[in-house]
Amino acid sequence: MARSIISQSNATAYAQNVGHPFIYQNYAAGEQAVFQSYGAKNLERLRGTSKKYEPDRVWQSLQPGHFKLF
């Protein structure tokens, strides 16, 4: 039911030209592309930072939760 409400709300917002691609992580559902909603340039910056400071991806692998920067 919640997913249906979100989907319908987004469709209505975009139909009225007031939709925005940004998805706030704390309110996002597991299947939503949170990091991709930040934009291509920001996503690449995040991935670059992740590769620089966590090349072995331990935090990404062991941290529980929905959203990973893979």
N, C-alpha and C positions, 0 to 999 in steps of 0.2 A: 504494500500500500504506500509506504513512504517513497519507494523508488518511483512509483507511478506519479505521485505528487510532484517530485523533483523533476521528472521528465516532462510532465505537462507544464510546469512552471517555467522551465527553460524554453520550451517550445513557444509558449506565449510571449515571453520576454524577447526572444529573437524575432518573432513575428511582428512585434511592435518596435523593433529596432532599438531596444534597450538592453539586449542581452550582452553579457561579457564573458569571455572565455576563462577568466581566472576562477579557480576552484579553491576555496579556503580549506586547507588540509583538515582542520579539526571538525569540519562539517561534512566532509566528503565520505562517500561510500567506498567500499573496498575496490569496486570495479571502475571507479573514476580515475582518469589520468591526471592526477594532481600536478606532478612535476611538468608534464607537457603543457599544462595550462599557463605556465609561467612565461612561455614564449621560447622559441628556438635558441635565441642568443643566451638567455638566462639558463636554460637547461644545459647548454654546452659549458657554461661557466661553472655550474654546479658539478657536472661530471668531471671537469678538469680539476676542480678543487678536491673532489673525492679521490681521483687518481693520484694527486700529489700527496695528500695527507693520509690516505688509507689505501695504499696500492694492493694490499692483500684482501681487502673487502671483508675484513672480520666483522666490523660493526654492521655492515649491510647484511651479512649472513646470519649473525647471532641475535641481532636486535629483533624482538617480537614486534608485531604490528603490521599494518597493511602496506604502507608505502615505502618502497625501496627505490633507490636511485640507480637502477640497473640500466 
